[in-house]
Amino acid sequence: MHAFDILGDPVRRRILELLADGEATAGAVSDVIRAEFGISQPAVSQHLRVLREAGFARVRAEGTRRIYAVQAEALHEVDEWLTPFRRYWGPRLAALDTEIARGKRARRQTEERTP
């Protein structure tokens, strides 16, 4: 299955967002996904299995718990596909970075002038 087939599903994207913050138990992931998407625990488990089998997530056992984490290597295919499109947002991000730096500098100068 192609990476975008996997990531095309909003539930799987959300699971990866949760795992991007660090490891999480299957139960914790399931609780969030069930609350946000209104799907059953077996459905969440199926999404976790798809992510695991596609190489986007890894799992390790800790007693009876299953701990999931992002497996970044699978995201390289997505990153490579995006490469030709970066030119569209690269300059805009650079401009944003410049504006943020200007704002910080202006605040710092204002704070230095204020007794």
HUVENQUI-V552400 format. One record per pair of residues at least 12 apart in sequence whose C-alpha atoms are under 8 Angstrom apart, sorted by sequence separation. I is the first residue (numbers start at 1). GAP is how many residues later the second one is. If there is no record, write none. Layout:
I&GAP ; I&GAP
//
This chain:
57&12 ; 58&12 ; 57&13 ; 58&13 ; 15&14 ; 30&14 ; 56&14 ; 57&14 ; 30&15 ; 56&15 ; 57&15 ; 55&16 ; 56&16 ; 56&17 ; 15&18 ; 55&18 ; 56&18 ; 14&19 ; 26&19 ; 55&19 ; 56&19 ; 54&20 ; 11&22 ; 11&26 ; 15&33 ; 12&35 ; 11&36 ; 12&36 ; 12&39 ; 26&39 ; 16&40 ; 25&40 ; 26&40 ; 16&41 ; 25&41 ; 26&41 ; 25&42 ; 26&42 ; 24&43 ; 25&43 ; 6&44 ; 23&44 ; 24&44 ; 6&45 ; 23&45 ; 24&45 ; 23&46 ; 22&47 ; 23&47 ; 6&48 ; 22&48 ; 19&49 ; 20&49 ; 19&50 ; 20&50 ; 3&51 ; 19&51 ; 1&53 ; 16&54 ; 3&71 ; 3&72 ; 3&74 ; 4&74 ; 3&75
//
